[in-house]
């Protein structure tokens, strides 16, 4: 074999070996980097949403603390209580108190975005509500609503600021959570509790905003009882307090752990899940999960693998064709006539 042929064949073999080695090596080194980038992005979204939810509740604690100490509440609560016990809601004395203080309390409702504000005296009587509903005039210590969410939050609110878990509100056809704080007079005597009613719709935009999570990304909240505290994007019907989830991510998050891993979600579909407990919420035990289908999450890895294979096949084919035609041409030139 002539030297030039040996050089061409050796060059071809070298190129093919390079492709055989470098293709897999490129994949081995680049694929984990791409996966890590995807996982880090999911963790970033998780931490941002976690901070937003925790900040929201921290602000609500602050609002309720300020409201319970506001002179308007401190002055009006005993007046509403005395007027109610004297003659009820239709008594002229009560109407006079309501005419003076009612619009001012309603201003606070609009300012803070509450659905309702109640005043309950120390005996448990609901003596005022910006919106008159079924609780008005009942007793939260002994009445029919004492075992309901509002009754429980009243009892807890006698000693400190408390927020309830989500509960259904038939009046507004939406889920709400309740906050309660003790109210003291100027001599530091307990005179009652102020209760605020907050619509779930204030939290929903935080969870439903999914920029950067593609077509299959989802953010949702779970309680320690395994039921959803947010709406699933994959179901048209309501899932709050109705859809029970018991995935590996849920169990780990409720146990107090934060991580990101591949699991099967509540649809039994492989997903990349970044989860964490919402440990700074004082009164509820919730977990936050940010998930995206594996097929979409690691699609760039599949693209990388496919492109490396295509590039390798193309360069290998060109190299083989070049060697074939070059050697064939040389054989034709060297054939004796």
SEKOLVO-644064 format. One line per 10 residues: their letters; for each residue y, x, z of N, C-alpha, C. Coordinates in nm, 3 decimals. Atoms other than C-alpha are relative to their C-alpha. Layout:
a	Y/X/Z/Y/X/Z/Y/X/Z  ...;
***
This chain:
xxxxxxxxxx	-0.120/0.085/0.000/0.000/0.000/0.000/0.124/0.088/0.000  -0.122/-0.078/0.010/0.339/0.130/-0.097/0.085/-0.015/0.125  -0.084/0.003/-0.121/0.588/0.216/0.178/0.094/-0.119/0.005  -0.094/0.111/0.002/0.833/-0.050/0.065/-0.067/-0.130/0.040  0.074/0.120/-0.035/0.564/-0.315/0.098/-0.030/-0.004/0.149  0.028/-0.007/-0.143/0.471/-0.193/0.439/0.125/-0.034/0.083  -0.126/0.029/-0.070/0.837/-0.210/0.543/0.029/-0.149/-0.001  -0.026/0.144/0.011/0.873/-0.566/0.415/-0.093/-0.080/0.090  0.098/0.073/-0.082/0.554/-0.683/0.584/0.031/0.019/0.147  -0.033/-0.029/-0.139/0.651/-0.510/0.909/0.124/-0.076/0.044;
xxxxxxxxxx	-0.123/0.074/-0.032/0.996/-0.666/0.896/-0.030/-0.149/0.019  0.036/0.141/-0.010/0.847/-1.010/0.836/-0.072/-0.030/0.130  0.074/0.019/-0.125/0.605/-0.970/1.124/0.094/0.009/0.120  -0.096/-0.017/-0.110/0.888/-0.849/1.349/0.084/-0.126/0.019  -0.082/0.121/-0.009/1.099/-1.155/1.264/-0.081/-0.115/0.059  0.084/0.108/-0.050/0.809/-1.392/1.326/-0.030/0.018/0.148  0.026/-0.027/-0.141/0.726/-1.224/1.656/0.124/-0.030/0.084  -0.126/0.028/-0.070/1.092/-1.242/1.754/0.018/-0.150/0.023  -0.012/0.144/-0.013/1.092/-1.615/1.683/-0.098/-0.057/0.101  0.104/0.049/-0.092/0.767/-1.670/1.870/0.038/0.028/0.145;
xxxxxxxxxx	-0.035/-0.039/-0.138/0.901/-1.486/2.177/0.132/-0.060/0.043  -0.135/0.039/-0.041/1.271/-1.574/2.176/0.016/-0.151/0.012  -0.010/0.145/-0.009/1.228/-1.947/2.113/-0.041/-0.051/0.138  0.042/0.044/-0.135/1.022/-2.013/2.428/0.086/0.061/0.112  -0.081/-0.063/-0.104/1.230/-1.762/2.627/0.135/-0.070/0.013  -0.128/0.071/-0.003/1.552/-1.938/2.528/-0.016/-0.135/0.070  0.024/0.130/-0.063/1.399/-2.269/2.632/-0.022/0.016/0.150  0.031/-0.022/-0.142/1.268/-2.129/2.961/0.127/0.026/0.080  -0.121/-0.035/-0.074/1.611/-1.993/3.056/0.108/-0.110/-0.008  -0.107/0.098/0.018/1.835/-2.267/2.915/-0.033/-0.137/0.057;
xxxxxxxxxx	0.038/0.134/-0.046/1.638/-2.581/3.008/0.031/-0.021/0.149  -0.034/0.020/-0.140/1.667/-2.530/3.388/0.151/-0.008/0.025  -0.146/0.004/-0.016/2.040/-2.464/3.351/0.056/-0.137/-0.036  -0.045/0.133/0.041/2.087/-2.790/3.164/-0.040/-0.104/0.103  0.046/0.095/-0.102/1.878/-2.979/3.420/0.084/0.010/0.127  -0.083/-0.019/-0.120/2.077/-2.827/3.706/0.138/-0.058/-0.018  -0.133/0.056/0.028/2.401/-2.928/3.538/-0.002/-0.152/0.012  0.014/0.145/-0.010/2.279/-3.287/3.508/-0.013/-0.043/0.146  0.021/0.033/-0.140/2.164/-3.292/3.871/0.128/0.018/0.081  -0.126/-0.024/-0.070/2.491/-3.142/3.994/0.104/-0.108/-0.032;
xxxxxxxxxx	-0.092/0.109/0.037/2.685/-3.406/3.801/-0.032/-0.126/0.079  0.041/0.119/-0.074/2.483/-3.681/3.967/0.037/0.013/0.148  -0.038/-0.025/-0.141/2.542/-3.524/4.309/0.150/-0.018/0.017  -0.146/0.014/-0.008/2.916/-3.508/4.237/0.042/-0.147/0.002  -0.029/0.144/0.003/2.924/-3.879/4.148/-0.037/-0.063/0.134  0.047/0.054/-0.129/2.724/-3.957/4.463/0.101/0.030/0.111  -0.091/-0.039/-0.107/2.963/-3.765/4.689/0.136/-0.067/-0.014  -0.128/0.068/0.022/3.273/-3.918/4.529/-0.010/-0.146/0.045  0.018/0.140/-0.038/3.137/-4.271/4.573/-0.019/-0.013/0.151  0.020/0.002/-0.145/3.026/-4.192/4.927/0.134/0.011/0.072;
xxxxxxxxxx	-0.131/-0.018/-0.061/3.375/-4.073/5.014/0.086/-0.125/-0.017  -0.080/0.120/0.025/3.535/-4.380/4.854/-0.042/-0.115/0.092  0.049/0.109/-0.086/3.314/-4.624/5.047/0.035/0.026/0.145  -0.030/-0.033/-0.139/3.357/-4.442/5.377/0.149/-0.007/0.028  -0.145/0.010/-0.018/3.733/-4.415/5.328/0.045/-0.146/0.005  -0.037/0.142/0.000/3.750/-4.787/5.251/-0.022/-0.060/0.138  0.028/0.057/-0.132/3.583/-4.879/5.579/0.087/0.065/0.108  -0.089/-0.067/-0.097/3.787/-4.619/5.769/0.138/-0.066/-0.003  -0.130/0.067/0.011/4.103/-4.785/5.638/-0.004/-0.141/0.061  0.011/0.134/-0.058/3.973/-5.130/5.738/-0.002/0.006/0.152;
xxxxxxxxxx	-0.004/-0.018/-0.145/3.912/-5.004/6.093/0.143/0.020/0.046  -0.139/-0.025/-0.035/4.268/-4.877/6.100/0.085/-0.125/-0.011  -0.076/0.124/0.019/4.408/-5.204/5.962/-0.024/-0.097/0.115  0.035/0.095/-0.105/4.221/-5.409/6.219/0.053/0.043/0.136  -0.055/-0.052/-0.126/4.329/-5.183/6.504/0.149/-0.030/0.009  -0.144/0.028/0.002/4.692/-5.221/6.400/0.026/-0.150/0.017  -0.019/0.144/-0.005/4.657/-5.597/6.353/-0.020/-0.054/0.141  0.029/0.051/-0.135/4.506/-5.651/6.699/0.108/0.036/0.101  -0.108/-0.043/-0.091/4.799/-5.469/6.860/0.137/-0.052/-0.043  -0.127/0.051/0.051/5.065/-5.638/6.653/0.057/-0.106/0.095;
xxxxxxxxxx	-0.060/0.099/-0.091/5.311/-5.833/6.874/-0.019/-0.145/-0.046  0.020/0.134/0.053/5.266/-6.133/6.645/-0.133/-0.058/0.050  0.132/0.046/-0.045/4.895/-6.158/6.732/-0.003/-0.012/0.152  0.001/-0.002/-0.148/4.946/-6.069/7.100/0.076/-0.121/0.056  -0.080/0.112/-0.048/5.213/-6.339/7.141/-0.058/-0.135/-0.039  0.040/0.131/0.050/5.063/-6.613/6.929/-0.138/-0.045/0.048  0.136/0.040/-0.039/4.698/-6.605/7.041/-0.002/-0.087/0.125  0.001/0.088/-0.119/4.759/-6.741/7.397/0.074/-0.131/-0.024  -0.073/0.124/0.029/5.007/-6.996/7.260/-0.089/-0.097/-0.079  0.094/0.084/0.074/4.752/-7.123/7.008/-0.109/-0.054/0.094;
xxxxxxxxxx	0.107/0.039/-0.093/4.487/-7.130/7.283/0.047/-0.111/0.094  -0.051/0.101/-0.093/4.701/-7.326/7.529/0.027/-0.133/-0.070  -0.030/0.123/0.073/4.816/-7.576/7.267/-0.129/-0.070/-0.043  0.127/0.059/0.042/4.460/-7.627/7.139/-0.070/-0.070/0.117  0.068/0.057/-0.117/4.320/-7.686/7.488/0.075/-0.119/0.058  -0.080/0.111/-0.052/4.605/-7.922/7.573/-0.020/-0.128/-0.081  0.007/0.122/0.080/4.576/-8.160/7.281/-0.071/0.011/-0.133  0.070/-0.015/0.127/4.380/-8.019/6.990/0.094/0.035/-0.114  -0.077/-0.046/0.116/4.495/-7.930/6.640/0.106/-0.100/-0.045  -0.095/0.102/0.046/4.678/-8.258/6.582/0.112/-0.025/0.101;
xxxxxxxxxx	-0.102/0.016/-0.101/4.887/-8.232/6.896/0.133/0.060/-0.048  -0.131/-0.053/0.043/5.263/-8.183/6.830/0.026/0.142/0.051  -0.022/-0.134/-0.055/5.264/-7.877/7.058/-0.073/0.105/-0.084  0.075/-0.095/0.083/4.994/-7.711/6.848/0.068/0.016/-0.137  -0.065/-0.005/0.131/5.168/-7.801/6.522/0.128/0.083/0.005  -0.123/-0.078/-0.014/5.488/-7.647/6.652/-0.031/0.150/0.002  0.040/-0.141/-0.004/5.313/-7.319/6.734/-0.047/0.045/-0.138  0.054/-0.034/0.132/5.137/-7.326/6.397/0.111/0.015/-0.103  -0.113/-0.005/0.094/5.461/-7.392/6.210/0.075/0.132/0.013  -0.076/-0.123/-0.023/5.622/-7.087/6.369/-0.082/0.125/-0.035;
xxxxxxxxxx	0.079/-0.121/0.014/5.337/-6.835/6.371/-0.091/0.001/-0.123  0.098/0.006/0.110/5.106/-6.958/6.094/0.041/0.075/-0.125  -0.042/-0.071/0.121/5.312/-6.834/5.795/0.007/0.152/0.019  -0.009/-0.144/-0.025/5.361/-6.496/5.961/-0.139/0.065/-0.004  0.137/-0.052/0.004/4.986/-6.448/6.011/-0.052/-0.003/-0.144  0.042/0.009/0.141/4.928/-6.562/5.653/0.056/0.116/-0.081  -0.058/-0.117/0.067/5.160/-6.283/5.543/-0.090/0.122/0.017  0.091/-0.111/-0.023/4.925/-6.033/5.705/-0.127/-0.016/-0.083  0.120/0.025/0.081/4.630/-6.195/5.525/0.023/0.050/-0.143  -0.030/-0.044/0.137/4.796/-6.137/5.187/0.023/0.150/-0.006;
xxxxxxxxxx	-0.032/-0.143/0.000/4.918/-5.790/5.283/-0.126/0.086/0.003  0.122/-0.078/-0.015/4.573/-5.663/5.381/-0.113/-0.043/-0.094  0.101/0.044/0.094/4.379/-5.860/5.122/-0.120/-0.065/0.064  0.110/0.068/-0.067/4.167/-6.050/5.374/-0.023/-0.138/-0.062  0.030/0.136/0.044/3.993/-6.374/5.287/0.044/-0.101/0.106  -0.044/0.088/-0.109/4.074/-6.523/5.629/0.024/0.084/0.125  -0.025/-0.060/-0.132/4.205/-6.433/5.975/-0.017/-0.109/0.105  0.022/0.094/-0.110/4.083/-6.607/6.289/0.052/0.059/0.130  -0.029/-0.040/-0.137/4.208/-6.598/6.645/-0.093/-0.078/0.092  0.096/0.060/-0.091/3.952/-6.664/6.916/0.040/0.039/0.142;
xxxxxxxxxx	-0.040/-0.035/-0.136/4.045/-6.688/7.282/-0.119/0.058/0.078  0.104/-0.070/-0.077/3.848/-6.513/7.557/-0.116/-0.091/0.036  0.106/0.095/-0.029/3.648/-6.831/7.623/-0.092/-0.024/-0.120  0.082/0.017/0.121/3.516/-6.825/7.264/0.047/-0.108/-0.094  -0.051/0.107/0.086/3.722/-7.109/7.115/0.077/0.059/-0.119  -0.073/-0.043/0.121/3.837/-7.052/6.755/0.125/-0.086/-0.009  -0.122/0.080/-0.016/4.197/-7.162/6.804/0.093/0.008/-0.120  -0.086/-0.011/0.118/4.345/-7.053/6.472/-0.078/0.063/-0.115  0.050/-0.061/0.123/4.248/-6.976/6.115/0.102/-0.023/-0.108  -0.096/0.019/0.109/4.479/-6.913/5.822/-0.051/-0.108/-0.094;
xxxxxxxxxx	0.065/0.104/0.080/4.233/-7.118/5.617/-0.089/-0.081/0.093  0.079/0.086/-0.089/4.082/-7.415/5.799/-0.141/-0.017/-0.059  0.138/0.020/0.045/3.704/-7.399/5.764/-0.085/-0.051/0.116  0.089/0.064/-0.098/3.398/-7.506/5.961/0.004/0.065/0.138  -0.002/-0.068/-0.130/3.455/-7.249/6.239/0.113/-0.048/0.090  -0.117/0.038/-0.077/3.791/-7.388/6.347/-0.035/-0.106/0.105  0.023/0.095/-0.108/3.772/-7.562/6.683/-0.135/0.014/0.068  0.132/-0.019/-0.062/3.415/-7.448/6.757/0.008/0.112/0.104  0.006/-0.104/-0.101/3.310/-7.220/7.041/-0.105/0.103/-0.039  0.091/-0.105/0.047/3.155/-6.887/6.945/-0.087/0.057/0.112;
xxxxxxxxxx	0.089/-0.038/-0.111/3.002/-6.838/7.290/-0.117/-0.098/0.013  0.100/0.103/-0.031/2.817/-7.168/7.321/-0.025/-0.097/-0.115  0.011/0.099/0.108/2.865/-7.363/6.996/-0.107/0.032/-0.103  0.104/-0.010/0.103/2.653/-7.403/6.685/0.006/0.131/-0.079  -0.014/-0.124/0.077/2.788/-7.081/6.529/-0.013/0.124/0.088  0.010/-0.115/-0.091/2.724/-6.859/6.831/-0.104/0.103/-0.045  0.105/-0.092/0.047/2.412/-6.712/6.669/0.023/0.044/-0.144  -0.033/-0.041/0.137/2.575/-6.676/6.325/0.071/0.136/0.004  -0.068/-0.130/0.010/2.741/-6.358/6.200/0.134/-0.001/0.072  -0.132/0.005/-0.064/3.082/-6.474/6.323/-0.013/-0.005/0.151;
xxxxxxxxxx	0.023/0.003/-0.144/2.942/-6.548/6.669/-0.039/0.134/0.056  0.043/-0.133/-0.044/2.774/-6.211/6.695/0.116/0.099/-0.003  -0.110/-0.096/0.011/3.081/-6.022/6.574/0.107/-0.029/0.105  -0.094/0.033/-0.107/3.298/-6.212/6.825/-0.043/0.066/0.132  0.050/-0.056/-0.126/3.078/-6.103/7.116/0.015/0.152/0.002  -0.015/-0.146/0.006/3.080/-5.742/6.999/0.146/0.040/0.001  -0.143/-0.029/0.008/3.454/-5.757/6.933/0.075/-0.019/0.131  -0.064/0.014/-0.131/3.528/-5.843/7.296/0.025/0.135/0.066  -0.012/-0.131/-0.065/3.489/-5.476/7.386/0.050/0.111/-0.092  -0.044/-0.107/0.092/3.564/-5.273/7.072/0.007/-0.054/-0.142;
xxxxxxxxxx	-0.007/0.040/0.141/3.635/-5.288/6.700/-0.138/0.008/-0.062  0.132/0.006/0.062/3.323/-5.392/6.511/0.010/-0.065/-0.137  0.015/0.065/0.130/3.229/-5.478/6.153/-0.144/-0.044/-0.018  0.134/0.052/0.023/2.933/-5.688/6.048/-0.055/0.051/-0.132  0.062/-0.022/0.130/2.689/-5.641/5.765/0.041/-0.116/-0.092  -0.035/0.106/0.094/2.723/-5.858/5.455/-0.065/-0.132/0.038  0.052/0.134/-0.023/2.677/-6.233/5.492/0.057/-0.093/-0.107  -0.043/0.094/0.103/2.706/-6.525/5.251/0.106/-0.095/0.055  -0.104/0.095/-0.038/3.021/-6.740/5.266/-0.001/-0.113/-0.102  0.014/0.114/0.090/2.965/-7.084/5.120/0.136/-0.046/-0.054;
xxxxxxxxxx	-0.133/0.049/0.039/3.338/-7.163/5.109/0.052/0.069/-0.126  -0.051/-0.075/0.115/3.426/-6.888/4.861/-0.110/0.037/-0.099  0.115/-0.028/0.087/3.076/-6.862/4.707/-0.012/0.150/-0.028  0.009/-0.145/0.014/3.069/-6.490/4.769/-0.046/0.060/0.134  0.037/-0.069/-0.122/2.944/-6.237/5.020/0.125/0.056/0.068  -0.111/-0.051/-0.079/3.174/-6.126/5.299/-0.055/0.091/0.110  0.032/-0.062/-0.128/3.175/-5.894/5.596/0.115/-0.027/0.095  -0.097/0.039/-0.104/3.355/-5.968/5.922/0.035/0.119/0.087  -0.045/-0.102/-0.093/3.561/-5.740/6.140/0.065/-0.067/0.120  -0.056/0.059/-0.122/3.658/-5.811/6.501/0.056/0.109/0.090;
xxxxxxxxxx	-0.062/-0.094/-0.093/3.884/-5.642/6.754/0.052/-0.075/0.121  -0.055/0.066/-0.119/3.977/-5.725/7.113/0.152/0.000/-0.004  -0.146/0.011/-0.010/4.334/-5.838/7.180/0.037/-0.002/0.149  -0.043/-0.009/-0.140/4.505/-5.744/7.506/0.148/-0.034/0.010  -0.142/0.028/-0.021/4.833/-5.866/7.650/0.069/0.124/0.054  -0.078/-0.115/-0.044/5.108/-5.640/7.785/-0.050/0.058/0.132  0.056/-0.050/-0.126/4.930/-5.612/8.121/-0.142/0.054/-0.019  0.132/-0.052/0.036/4.616/-5.492/7.939/-0.114/-0.094/0.041  0.102/0.100/-0.027/4.430/-5.815/8.011/-0.054/-0.054/-0.133  0.062/0.052/0.121/4.181/-5.934/7.748/0.035/-0.147/-0.018;
xxxxxxxxxx	-0.038/0.139/0.025/4.315/-6.253/7.591/-0.081/-0.063/-0.114  0.081/0.056/0.108/4.076/-6.290/7.299/-0.037/0.104/-0.104  0.046/-0.086/0.109/3.957/-6.149/6.969/0.064/-0.047/-0.130  -0.044/0.034/0.134/4.107/-6.136/6.623/-0.112/0.038/-0.096  0.111/-0.021/0.095/3.849/-6.168/6.342/0.055/-0.010/-0.141  -0.041/0.003/0.140/3.909/-6.085/5.978/-0.124/-0.017/-0.087  0.108/0.028/0.095/3.698/-6.199/5.686/0.036/0.070/-0.131  -0.029/-0.081/0.118/3.678/-5.953/5.394/-0.102/-0.030/-0.108  0.090/0.033/0.111/3.532/-6.043/5.055/-0.069/0.125/-0.053  0.076/-0.109/0.060/3.261/-5.823/4.904/0.067/0.051/-0.128;
xxxxxxxxxx	-0.063/-0.038/0.127/3.466/-5.822/4.584/0.093/0.119/0.014  -0.083/-0.119/-0.019/3.682/-5.549/4.741/-0.081/0.129/-0.009  0.087/-0.118/0.009/3.384/-5.311/4.753/-0.063/0.013/-0.137  0.073/0.003/0.127/3.224/-5.413/4.426/0.057/0.095/-0.106  -0.051/-0.092/0.103/3.465/-5.216/4.199/-0.039/0.146/0.024  0.040/-0.138/-0.029/3.371/-4.892/4.377/-0.140/0.027/-0.052  0.140/-0.018/0.037/3.001/-4.944/4.307/-0.022/-0.025/-0.149  0.025/0.038/0.140/3.023/-5.105/3.963/0.066/0.093/-0.101  -0.066/-0.093/0.090/3.248/-4.836/3.815/-0.094/0.120/-0.022  0.107/-0.097/0.028/2.994/-4.606/3.642/0.037/0.100/-0.109;
xxxxxxxxxx	-0.040/-0.098/0.101/3.196/-4.371/3.421/-0.078/0.130/0.017  0.072/-0.126/-0.004/2.997/-4.061/3.332/-0.148/-0.014/0.026  0.142/0.021/-0.027/2.658/-4.221/3.395/-0.074/-0.058/-0.120  0.068/0.039/0.122/2.577/-4.315/3.037/-0.039/-0.146/-0.006  0.044/0.137/0.023/2.387/-4.625/2.931/-0.090/-0.053/0.110  0.099/0.046/-0.099/2.129/-4.635/3.211/0.036/0.037/0.143  -0.040/-0.039/-0.134/2.321/-4.500/3.508/0.032/-0.120/0.088  -0.025/0.110/-0.094/2.348/-4.717/3.818/0.034/0.056/0.137  -0.036/-0.033/-0.138/2.508/-4.698/4.162/-0.026/-0.124/0.084  0.024/0.117/-0.085/2.385/-4.922/4.440/-0.017/0.041/0.145;
xxxxxxxxxx	0.007/-0.020/-0.145/2.376/-4.962/4.818/-0.119/-0.078/0.055  0.113/0.064/-0.067/2.074/-5.042/5.033/0.023/-0.002/0.150  -0.001/0.005/-0.145/2.047/-5.151/5.393/-0.129/0.057/0.055  0.121/-0.053/-0.062/1.793/-5.019/5.640/-0.116/-0.097/-0.007  0.105/0.101/0.016/1.603/-5.346/5.589/-0.058/0.000/-0.141  0.049/-0.019/0.138/1.539/-5.233/5.226/0.060/-0.097/-0.101  -0.060/0.094/0.093/1.750/-5.512/5.073/0.132/0.055/-0.054  -0.121/-0.046/0.066/2.031/-5.444/4.828/0.125/-0.055/0.068  -0.132/0.042/-0.045/2.390/-5.457/4.947/0.101/0.003/-0.115  -0.085/0.003/0.119/2.525/-5.449/4.592/-0.079/-0.066/-0.113;
xxxxxxxxxx	0.061/0.069/0.113/2.451/-5.602/4.254/-0.069/0.099/-0.092  0.071/-0.083/0.097/2.193/-5.457/4.017/0.056/-0.025/-0.139  -0.051/0.016/0.136/2.322/-5.392/3.667/-0.108/-0.046/-0.096  0.112/0.032/0.088/1.976/-5.466/3.527/-0.051/-0.143/0.018  0.041/0.139/-0.022/1.944/-5.823/3.660/0.123/-0.090/-0.010  -0.112/0.093/0.014/2.163/-6.116/3.566/0.023/-0.079/0.128  -0.015/0.076/-0.124/2.094/-6.298/3.892/0.047/0.091/0.113  -0.049/-0.076/-0.114/2.243/-6.193/4.224/-0.114/0.071/0.072  0.103/-0.078/-0.070/2.049/-5.920/4.406/0.040/0.036/0.143  -0.046/-0.036/-0.135/2.257/-5.881/4.725/-0.080/-0.078/0.104;
xxxxxxxxxx	0.082/0.058/-0.107/2.033/-5.945/5.027/-0.119/-0.079/-0.053  0.113/0.071/0.060/1.768/-6.075/4.785/-0.104/0.094/-0.059  0.094/-0.093/0.061/1.614/-5.777/4.607/-0.039/0.108/0.100  0.051/-0.099/-0.095/1.397/-5.565/4.835/-0.050/0.122/-0.076  0.034/-0.126/0.067/1.352/-5.201/4.737/-0.064/0.094/0.101  0.070/-0.091/-0.091/1.108/-4.956/4.889/-0.046/0.125/-0.074  0.032/-0.120/0.076/1.125/-4.645/4.673/0.001/0.122/0.091  0.000/-0.126/-0.076/1.078/-4.286/4.786/0.142/0.041/0.038  -0.140/-0.036/-0.027/1.453/-4.228/4.759/0.057/-0.085/0.112  -0.050/0.088/-0.105/1.531/-4.530/4.976/-0.052/0.044/0.136;
xxxxxxxxxx	0.059/-0.038/-0.129/1.289/-4.421/5.249/0.060/0.130/0.051  -0.054/-0.130/-0.040/1.425/-4.067/5.250/0.146/-0.013/0.044  -0.142/0.017/-0.034/1.790/-4.179/5.256/0.017/-0.070/0.133  -0.008/0.073/-0.127/1.736/-4.428/5.540/-0.042/0.089/0.117  0.042/-0.096/-0.103/1.564/-4.146/5.731/0.108/0.102/0.031  -0.112/-0.089/-0.028/1.895/-3.959/5.713/0.010/0.121/-0.090  0.004/-0.117/0.089/1.829/-3.721/5.423/0.078/-0.025/-0.128  -0.067/0.002/0.130/2.033/-3.642/5.113/-0.074/0.093/-0.094  0.074/-0.083/0.095/1.865/-3.511/4.799/0.020/-0.056/-0.140  0.006/0.049/0.138/1.826/-3.543/4.423/-0.137/0.037/-0.055;
xxxxxxxxxx	0.136/-0.024/0.048/1.483/-3.583/4.269/-0.040/-0.108/-0.099  0.055/0.096/0.094/1.278/-3.760/4.006/-0.093/-0.095/0.076  0.082/0.102/-0.066/1.129/-4.087/4.134/-0.022/-0.116/-0.098  0.009/0.127/0.072/1.020/-4.427/4.007/0.087/-0.100/0.074  -0.094/0.091/-0.066/1.293/-4.682/4.074/-0.063/-0.137/0.020  0.051/0.134/-0.030/1.262/-5.049/4.164/-0.046/-0.073/-0.125  0.053/0.057/0.125/1.192/-5.124/3.794/-0.128/0.071/-0.043  0.116/-0.083/0.028/0.904/-4.874/3.806/0.023/0.090/-0.122  -0.039/-0.089/0.109/1.091/-4.653/3.557/0.038/0.136/0.058  -0.038/-0.132/-0.051/1.120/-4.274/3.606/0.151/0.023/-0.012;
xxxxxxxxxx	-0.144/-0.024/-0.002/1.477/-4.192/3.707/0.028/0.127/0.078  -0.052/-0.107/-0.084/1.675/-3.902/3.844/0.089/-0.067/0.103  -0.068/0.072/-0.108/1.797/-4.025/4.182/0.070/0.098/0.093  -0.078/-0.076/-0.100/2.076/-3.870/4.394/0.036/-0.098/0.110  -0.015/0.098/-0.107/2.078/-4.042/4.731/0.051/0.066/0.127  -0.054/-0.049/-0.126/2.242/-4.010/5.071/0.023/-0.117/0.095  -0.040/0.105/-0.095/2.289/-4.210/5.390/0.151/-0.006/0.012  -0.143/0.015/-0.027/2.636/-4.350/5.453/0.017/0.009/0.152  0.012/-0.019/-0.145/2.626/-4.201/5.800/0.130/-0.021/0.076  -0.127/0.016/-0.071/2.997/-4.236/5.880/0.045/-0.145/0.012;
xxxxxxxxxx	-0.029/0.141/-0.024/2.987/-4.617/5.871/-0.050/-0.034/0.140  0.034/0.011/-0.142/2.992/-4.704/6.240/-0.099/-0.111/0.031  0.071/0.120/-0.045/2.833/-5.048/6.246/-0.110/-0.048/-0.093  0.107/0.040/0.091/2.599/-5.074/5.948/-0.079/0.124/-0.042  0.087/-0.110/0.044/2.307/-4.861/5.832/-0.028/-0.018/-0.148  0.010/0.013/0.145/2.349/-4.826/5.457/-0.033/0.136/-0.062  0.027/-0.121/0.079/2.231/-4.576/5.197/0.056/-0.020/-0.141  -0.058/0.003/0.135/2.393/-4.492/4.863/-0.092/0.073/-0.096  0.087/-0.061/0.101/2.187/-4.420/4.551/0.070/-0.001/-0.135  -0.053/-0.014/0.135/2.307/-4.292/4.213/-0.115/0.044/-0.088;
xxxxxxxxxx	0.121/-0.026/0.079/2.039/-4.302/3.945/0.028/-0.015/-0.149  -0.007/0.010/0.146/1.993/-4.256/3.572/-0.140/0.025/-0.055  0.134/-0.015/0.058/1.683/-4.290/3.356/-0.024/0.144/-0.045  0.035/-0.138/0.035/1.502/-3.960/3.301/0.021/0.026/-0.149  -0.013/-0.020/0.145/1.498/-4.009/2.923/0.144/0.031/-0.039  -0.141/-0.025/0.032/1.877/-4.020/2.916/0.052/0.123/0.074  -0.050/-0.112/-0.080/1.939/-3.769/3.196/-0.035/0.134/-0.062  0.048/-0.129/0.053/1.731/-3.492/3.037/-0.011/0.000/-0.151  -0.001/0.002/0.146/1.794/-3.585/2.677/0.051/0.131/-0.060  -0.044/-0.129/0.055/1.993/-3.261/2.621/-0.110/0.107/0.001;
xxxxxxxxxx	0.112/-0.095/-0.002/1.679/-3.065/2.720/-0.092/-0.025/-0.118  0.083/0.034/0.115/1.479/-3.251/2.457/0.067/0.044/-0.129  -0.074/-0.044/0.120/1.752/-3.181/2.201/-0.011/0.152/-0.016  0.013/-0.146/0.004/1.743/-2.810/2.291/-0.138/0.040/-0.051  0.138/-0.032/0.040/1.364/-2.797/2.254/-0.021/-0.030/-0.147  0.017/0.041/0.140/1.373/-2.984/1.924/0.075/0.095/-0.093  -0.079/-0.090/0.083/1.651/-2.764/1.785/-0.062/0.138/-0.010  0.066/-0.131/0.004/1.470/-2.443/1.881/-0.122/-0.001/-0.091  0.118/0.011/0.087/1.154/-2.563/1.709/0.042/-0.006/-0.146  -0.047/0.013/0.139/1.345/-2.664/1.396/0.055/0.132/-0.052;
xxxxxxxxxx	-0.056/-0.128/0.042/1.539/-2.336/1.384/-0.111/0.102/-0.024  0.112/-0.093/0.016/1.219/-2.138/1.435/-0.078/-0.027/-0.127  0.076/0.035/0.121/1.037/-2.328/1.160/0.078/0.034/-0.126  -0.082/-0.028/0.119/1.328/-2.295/0.919/0.006/0.150/-0.028  -0.010/-0.146/0.020/1.377/-1.920/0.974/-0.137/0.058/-0.035  0.135/-0.048/0.031/1.000/-1.862/0.974/-0.038/-0.031/-0.142  0.033/0.039/0.138/0.962/-2.054/0.648/0.077/0.083/-0.102  -0.081/-0.081/0.092/1.249/-1.868/0.483/-0.053/0.142/-0.005  0.053/-0.137/-0.005/1.109/-1.534/0.600/-0.130/0.011/-0.078  0.130/-0.002/0.070/0.758/-1.617/0.474/0.019/-0.013/-0.150;
xxxxxxxxxx	-0.024/0.019/0.143/0.892/-1.740/0.141/0.060/0.126/-0.062  -0.063/-0.122/0.052/1.109/-1.431/0.100/-0.104/0.111/-0.019  0.104/-0.104/0.011/0.817/-1.199/0.171/-0.096/-0.029/-0.113  0.095/0.037/0.104/0.587/-1.391/-0.059/0.055/0.030/-0.139  -0.056/-0.019/0.134/0.818/-1.388/-0.358/0.037/0.145/-0.026  -0.033/-0.141/0.019/0.932/-1.029/-0.300/-0.123/0.081/-0.032  0.124/-0.074/0.026/0.578/-0.893/-0.283/-0.061/-0.040/-0.134  0.055/0.048/0.128/0.470/-1.108/-0.578/0.076/0.062/-0.117  -0.082/-0.057/0.108/0.760/-0.981/-0.785/-0.033/0.147/-0.019  0.030/-0.142/0.010/0.676/-0.621/-0.702/-0.138/0.021/-0.063;
xxxxxxx	0.133/-0.013/0.059/0.311/-0.676/-0.795/0.006/-0.021/-0.151  -0.013/0.028/0.143/0.418/-0.820/-1.131/0.062/0.120/-0.072  -0.064/-0.117/0.063/0.645/-0.521/-1.199/-0.096/0.119/-0.007  0.090/-0.114/-0.005/0.371/-0.277/-1.104/-0.131/-0.020/-0.073  0.123/0.027/0.077/0.096/-0.442/-1.313/0.007/0.074/-0.133  -0.002/-0.074/0.127/0.005/-0.209/-1.608/-0.016/-0.096/-0.118  0.006/0.085/0.120/0.052/-0.361/-1.954/-0.126/0.032/-0.078;
***
